[in-house]
């Protein structure tokens, strides 16, 4: 499954998928273009199945397999099936269905589903807009050290969405996200740092260095 689908939850703040940008023609378009040119000069195209139909059939077959695994309780499959409903790949686009599958996976502790569901609440897509629910779900995923969850928390603190605006906390979460591989979070952290004093940045870095998931904090206290 393409990474762009697997992590739909990357919002406009961090992910590329929802941003307008110039992109090369997709492989599917290139194949279709080549076939159309060939068929203009040949009469041997009657039996060629249009590539768009073939790819659509593959997407539908993938959705069927995911549904079977999802109905058996596979949290990863449930999350991915939810993403297909968001994208309308292999299934009709349906945010209500997406939310239901994300909820099933999130209840099983799937961090990606928690972020995806939280994003739906954050933006009000397929769910009532609720920064409280978004904060709760992002926090759950952050306890599993999910890089995107860290970034989403950074965004909430940077913008004061559902929490009091706090650049130190925002920098901390962005820093943790960047440390776990989220490049867009590193960019957001560096932009935010331009509005902070050296003392604030030092405090944020200290907090990021000291942060541990709740489970590890509990073990350390025993």
Buried (B, 14 or more C-beta within 10 A) or exposed (E): EEEEBBBBBBBEBBBEBEEEEEEEEEEEEEBBEEBEEEEEEEEEEEEEEEBEEEBBEEBBEBBEEBBEBBEEEBBBBBBBBBBBBBBEBBBEEBBEBBBBBBBBBBEBEBBBBBBBBBBBBBEEBBBEEBBEBBBBBBBBBBBBBBBBBBBBBBBBBBEEBBBEEBBBBBBBBBBBBBBBEBEBBBBBBEEBBEEBEEEBBEBBBEBBEEBEEEEEEEEEEE
